């Protein structure tokens, strides 16, 4: 399942990269940073990435998730800081979703 999620995350970032003046270093895999203090990604781009991810997760995995909420946006260890962290975060949300 995590491989599928990671694939979707990377796909979304790859698409987002085409709109960015400075693409995210997707070749770093799980270590690829997304949104953190030294990232050049602005909040608008992050919102676009999240919307795209939610739509892809629904299409590909048939799960409807809200990735951005107060908790995820305020947490010190943001789930949006890297590909690996975002993949784990989505996997956890899907786990909770299926146990609900």
QUISULPE-V380513 format. One record per residue. N is the residue number from 0. RES is the residue in three letters. SS is DSSP state (hx for helix, st for strand, lp for the rest). Layout:
N;RES;SS / N;RES;SS
This chain:
0;UNK;lp / 1;UNK;hx / 2;UNK;hx / 3;UNK;hx / 4;UNK;hx / 5;UNK;hx / 6;UNK;hx / 7;UNK;hx / 8;UNK;hx / 9;UNK;hx / 10;UNK;hx / 11;UNK;hx / 12;UNK;hx / 13;UNK;hx / 14;UNK;hx / 15;UNK;hx / 16;UNK;hx / 17;UNK;lp / 18;UNK;lp / 19;UNK;lp / 20;UNK;lp / 21;UNK;lp / 22;UNK;lp / 23;UNK;lp / 24;UNK;lp / 25;UNK;hx / 26;UNK;hx / 27;UNK;hx / 28;UNK;hx / 29;UNK;hx / 30;UNK;hx / 31;UNK;lp / 32;UNK;st / 33;UNK;lp / 34;UNK;lp / 35;UNK;lp / 36;UNK;lp / 37;UNK;lp / 38;UNK;lp / 39;UNK;lp / 40;UNK;lp / 41;UNK;lp / 42;UNK;hx / 43;UNK;hx / 44;UNK;hx / 45;UNK;hx / 46;UNK;hx / 47;UNK;hx / 48;UNK;hx / 49;UNK;hx / 50;UNK;hx / 51;UNK;hx / 52;UNK;hx / 53;UNK;hx / 54;UNK;hx / 55;UNK;hx / 56;UNK;hx / 57;UNK;hx / 58;UNK;hx / 59;UNK;hx / 60;UNK;hx / 61;UNK;lp / 62;UNK;lp / 63;UNK;lp / 64;UNK;lp / 65;UNK;lp / 66;UNK;lp / 67;UNK;lp / 68;UNK;lp / 69;UNK;hx / 70;UNK;hx / 71;UNK;hx / 72;UNK;hx / 73;UNK;hx / 74;UNK;lp / 75;UNK;lp / 76;UNK;lp / 77;UNK;lp / 78;UNK;lp / 79;UNK;lp / 80;UNK;lp / 81;UNK;st / 82;UNK;hx / 83;UNK;hx / 84;UNK;hx / 85;UNK;hx / 86;UNK;hx / 87;UNK;hx / 88;UNK;hx / 89;UNK;hx / 90;UNK;hx / 91;UNK;hx / 92;UNK;hx / 93;UNK;hx / 94;UNK;hx / 95;UNK;hx / 96;UNK;hx / 97;UNK;hx / 98;UNK;hx / 99;UNK;lp
